[in-house]
Amino acid sequence: MTASTLSARPGLPQETRSTCPYCGVGCGVIIETEGSAITGVRGDPDHPANFGRLCTKGATLHLSASASVTRQMRLLQPLRRLTRGGEPEPLAWDAALDLAANRFAGTIAAHGPDAVGFYVSGQLLTEDYYVFNKLAKGLVGTNNIDTNSRLCMSSAAAGYKATLGADAPPACYDDVAHADCLFIIGSNTAWAHPVLFRRIEDARAARPDMKIIVVDPRRTDTAACADLFLQIQPGSDAILMAGMLHLMQRQAWLDTDYIAAHTSGFAALQPQLAACTPERVARECGIAVADLLQAARWFAGVASGASAPRGRTLSLYCQGLNQSSAGTANNAALVHLHLATGQIGKPGAGPLSLTGQANAMGGREVGGMSNLLSGHRDLGLPQHRAEVAALWGLSEVPAKPGRTAVEMFEAAADGEIRALWIACTNPAQSLPHQSAVRRALERAEFVVLQEAFAHTATAAYADLLLPASTWGEKTGTVTNSERRISRVRSAVPAAGAARHDWQIALQFAQRLEQHLRPGRPTLFPYAKPGASAEAATEAIWNEHRESTRGRDLDITGLSYARLDAAGPQQWPLPEGATQGRKRLYEDGVFPTPDGRARFAVLAAQGLAESPGLRYPFVLTTGRLRDQWHGMSRTGTVARLSGHAGAPCVQMHAGDMARQGLQEGTLACVTSARASIVLPVQASAEIAPGQAFIAMHWGSEWLGGQSAGGRALAGVNALTTQERCPVSQQPALKHSAVKILKVDLPWQLCAMAWFPEDEALRARTALAALMDAFAFASCTLFAAPSSADTPQRTGVCLTAAGHYAAPDAVLERIEGLLGLASEGTLRYADRRQGQRRAARLVRGAAHNTLGALLLAGDTEAQHWLTGVLQHALPTDPYGRMLLAPGAKPPRGTQGAVAGARQVCSCLGVSEGAIADALARLAGDAAARLSALQAQLRCGTQCGSCVPELRRLVQGTPAQARAA
């Protein structure tokens, strides 16, 4: 039995250790398989990132890898489009790779190497990344390779380099348990990194005196745990932290000895600090001066009126700092606080950026971005270019800076980049300013998409689609937020004809070599004849390892064998070292020319787009608890839609009233770039003058057609392409918008249960009809269930328009929902635009509702949805199922109220929790404990615990009987 294979006894599932593919926490998982099928997943109790815990997304990974999902959603063979907009046709692998090599070679010969670009992903493995980087910079001779990590972590990397000298997070997860103060800024950790948040909860329980400061424009579930919540104005992060530093200096709370011994540039920062008076900072941030002072005191670790040793502060931060036109300045301002107070290089202290994707760190390590080279080398330094050229056996690597992510698509839209290779990412959903992105994809002469899932928004623009392996099938390594390298292992063979990402890039590169350097030895000698994929992957990793020798991330002391035997390891771990380093800079020496950390004077201009008369609201974007990125994977698991099942724009209730908007009203959200339509939801999290839309809702899920007849493109149609001037990270968090009620009098609600092998395909077919309406969304829903009950999947299409949809469209919808079959009740009034249908399903005890369509008057959906989702008997209602109006028949109210799931693992609804809390007495802690004992909610992955606490605190305790 090896470290990777846990059980192989006859009759028992095979178990394989691997790593979760979602966020940068980097949780270890144990994959259970039977034959070639993944049947289960659980947290790895021996993995130091999660110790067996998983969030809702990780705990349902096996459901996203089921045979039915693979058959319906995976890209299983190479496909070629002969004409843009046409249906792709199957193609053999050799023919597909020959076509790609010929087209890229022709473009390079005619227009030069910079006429091609590679856009890759933070979800690639390090080995995949390495081959792509060498392909672009070594073989093609272009630095036009960038990654979707540019959208999430480039400002963090730039901030570390500007202040500490290297892109190296200095702290670790274990510091949470040692910190006296946690400073969480720009991160809804409870939702974006739930397993790390479990460690915060543990630390708080073990050390109740620990202080938690949360800084965020939204009052999130993370903010609910705070001792001090600073609900700042969007874009005021940098001035807030400069104001804290101003107060620390004024109050003599700085560690002046540390500043003198280990830093430079503090004097140059003084004019900037002097301008950040408490009164100005409080005004611009929208907070009280007293709260600013309290934050500064706790961060500095200074006890009030005492001479106790300085407490230790750990900072956790994510996209709220990074996705800003001042992203690098934001990050530098936070590091300044640590340097000025000596809060770095010791247990419980330091700035720890929370990586967005599973291997965004690994991509930075191999230099897989347009401004980097392997081993944290800078493209702009001739010595670094020479070192990489020597390693690769080349005379040189190109010096001309490459295009960053947004620049690459701007260049394609302008005709400067003619061929695009996109791998493991979905730019037609995730990049800002979608109209510009889609112009780029339309104008590019040749677009290759290397992808595991067949129906992403980007797939519609690809001339060549190449099927890639995915989680559970891949082998290699990833690096998490705390610099910890973990093995990813294959538990089952790749589905269909899919190949590993490094394999596709390598086989393409070897063909391209025949055009660009014929007769010369290959630059990609990893896959020896007869060697396994594991051996080839290890050969790639060994070359990457050698590129780190003598660098700040030196891993020459690591090997696959050591990772297999000893488990995940942190870098640096140079040759001869017995273990990696938990914390960096403990000796106060930094990787800068003089060994000192730097106070970097960087201008922070605030918002890229400020609200005004025309666009009075600031729109922010962010994650949902149970979804991931564009939902190509999590969107296949209906259970994960129970918590937030449909797109909406959240607003402050007062703003809604002033705009004449009510809960569920459709509104048009418009920026300087585009408009989208979606329902409005009141939220106590949102401050006046702001709005929030989850980042996941792309055109695969949210659609419609503009007045000009153009298809709407999801939330990122609204966002700005403005970028941080240093990191080039786009300001996805902040856009100026107006929000106006839209009058779409004709509405549609259509939903149905489907067999497991049909639901996802049906949703895809229904989603293709969204552009027939002015507004539409097409999502999944699930029956209340648990980890022990079978998954049941439904599909819901909601839509609205100025006029009734054509009969042909409605008949197509009815056909897809099975409403053309026997057992369907019908009502139609064409003159009034009314149409209703309900399909009954016969059961042994009673009939239930299997599908429904309401067109025109859809008010009855509020109770009919409950009847359908809860499988209530329909016998008492008869043709009342087709009746108009919102009032439900007696007996259905309980199914309608509080149906939203809070606990996704066990299917516990908000209504069930409210009913239970109404009968519970005691303080908040006692009622939470009793609630969990009674309903078991929050006892599995724990992702819902912050919301449970909020619900407990918001519900009055039941008085004890006398």
Secondary structure, 3 states (H helix, E strand, C coil): CCCCEEECCCCCCEEEEEECCCCCCCCEEEEEEECCEEEEEEECCCCCCCCCCCCHHHHCHHHHCCHHHHHHHECCCCEECCCCCCCCEECCHHHHHHHHHHHHHHHHHHHCHHHEEEEECCCCCHHHHHHHHHHHHHHHCCCCEEEHHHHCCHHHHHHHHHHCCCCCCCCCHHHHHCCCEEEEECCCHHHHCHHHHHHHHHHHHHCCCCEEEEECCCCCCCHHHCCEEECCCCCCHHHHHHHHHHHHHHCCCCCHHHHHHHEECCHHHHHHHHCCCHHHHHHHHCCCHHHHHHHHHHHHCCCCCCCCCCCCEEEEECHHHHCCCCHHHHHHHHHHHHHHHCCCCECCEEEEECCCCCCHHHHHHCCCCCCEECCCEECCCHHHHHHHHHHHCCCCCCCCCCCCHHHHHHHHHCCCCCEEEEECCCHHHHCCCHHHHHHHHHHCCEEEEEECECCCHHHHHCCEEEEECCCCCCCEEEECCCCEEEEECCCCCCCCCCECHHHHHHHHHHHHHHHHCCCCCCCCCCCCCCCCHHHHHHHHHHHHHHHCCCCCCCCCCCCHHHHHHHCCEECCCCCCCCCCCCCCCCCCCCCCCCCCEECCCCCCCCCCCCCCCCCCEEEEEECCCCCCCCCCCHHHCHHHHCCCCCCCEEECHHHHHHCCCCCCCEEEEECCCCEEEEEEEECCCCCCCEEEEECCCCCCCEECECCCCCECCCHHHCCCCCECCCCCCECCCCEEEEEEECCCCEEEEEEEEECCCCHHHHHHHHHCCHHHCCEEEEEEEECCCCCCCCCCEEEEEEEEECCCCCHHHHHHHHHHCCCCCCCEEEEEEHHHCEEEEEEEECCCCCCEEEEEEEEECCCCHHHHHHHHHCCCCCCCCHHHHHCCCCCCCCCCHHHHCCCCEEECCCCEEHHHHHHHHCCCCCCHHHHHHHHHHHHCCCCCCCCCHHHHHHHHHCCCCCCCCC
